Amino acid sequence: MLYAILAEDAPGTLTLRRENRPAHLQRLEALQAEGRLLLAGPHPAIDSPDPGEAGFSGSLIVAEFPSLEAARAWAEADPYHKAGVYARVTVKPFLQVFPR
């Protein structure tokens, strides 16, 4: 089943985000290689594709996991979460309607 991982960044964590980005992307690339990643990306803190020093307010990942517990465990092990970039992480089941 698909699960949405919605993460909110803690204030002032842009440097931590940048430092942990390679490890974070490596985990997403592994999901993609397994055919389990539907989409992933950050939420810019401002209305711009390049927020610069304004940074990001969080991230969204939609991926396939065998269970809600497995999705939560994956999210908790994320380098951004471990480093304190994320202040809050919510994991919810997700039903894709579009695109078909």
C-alpha positions in Angstrom: 0.0 0.0 0.0 1.1 3.6 -0.5 1.8 5.9 2.4 2.3 9.6 2.6 5.1 10.8 4.8 4.6 14.5 5.6 7.4 16.1 7.5 7.6 19.7 8.9 11.1 21.2 9.3 12.2 22.7 12.6 13.0 26.4 12.4 16.6 27.3 11.5 17.6 23.8 10.2 18.7 24.7 6.6 22.3 24.0 7.4 21.4 20.6 8.9 19.2 19.9 5.9 22.1 20.6 3.5 24.6 18.5 5.5 22.3 15.5 5.6 20.9 15.7 2.0 23.2 13.2 0.4 22.2 10.4 2.9 18.5 11.4 2.7 18.6 11.2 -1.1 20.4 7.9 -1.0 17.5 6.3 0.9 15.0 7.8 -1.6 17.1 6.4 -4.5 17.0 3.0 -2.9 13.1 3.2 -2.8 13.1 4.3 -6.4 15.4 1.4 -7.5 13.0 -1.0 -5.8 10.0 0.6 -7.7 8.4 1.7 -4.5 8.7 5.5 -4.7 5.8 7.5 -6.3 7.1 11.0 -5.5 9.3 12.9 -3.1 10.3 16.5 -2.6 10.6 19.4 -0.3 8.2 22.3 0.4 10.0 25.6 -0.3 9.4 28.1 2.5 8.6 30.8 0.0 6.7 30.7 -3.3 9.8 30.0 -5.4 11.4 27.0 -7.1 14.7 28.2 -5.6 14.0 29.5 -2.0 17.7 30.2 -1.3 18.3 31.0 2.3 14.6 31.0 3.0 15.0 27.2 2.9 12.2 24.7 3.2 9.2 24.2 5.5 9.2 20.4 5.1 9.0 17.4 2.8 6.5 15.0 1.2 7.2 11.4 0.3 4.7 9.0 -1.1 6.0 5.5 -1.3 4.9 1.8 -1.1 5.5 0.0 2.2 4.1 -3.4 3.4 2.4 -1.7 6.4 1.9 1.5 8.3 4.3 0.4 10.9 7.0 -0.2 8.2 6.4 3.2 6.7 6.7 4.8 10.2 9.9 2.9 10.9 11.4 4.0 7.6 10.4 7.6 8.3 11.9 7.5 11.8 15.2 6.2 10.4 15.5 9.1 7.8 18.7 11.1 8.2 16.7 14.4 8.3 14.7 13.0 11.2 17.7 11.7 13.0 19.6 15.0 12.6 16.7 17.1 13.9 15.8 18.7 10.6 12.2 17.5 11.0 10.3 18.8 14.0 7.3 16.6 13.2 6.6 13.6 10.9 3.2 12.3 10.1 2.7 9.0 8.2 -0.7 8.2 6.7 -2.1 5.6 4.3 -2.5 7.1 0.8 -4.9 6.1 -2.1 -3.8 7.3 -5.4 -6.7 8.4 -7.6 -4.9 10.4 -10.3 -3.0 10.0 -12.4 -4.4 6.7 -13.4 
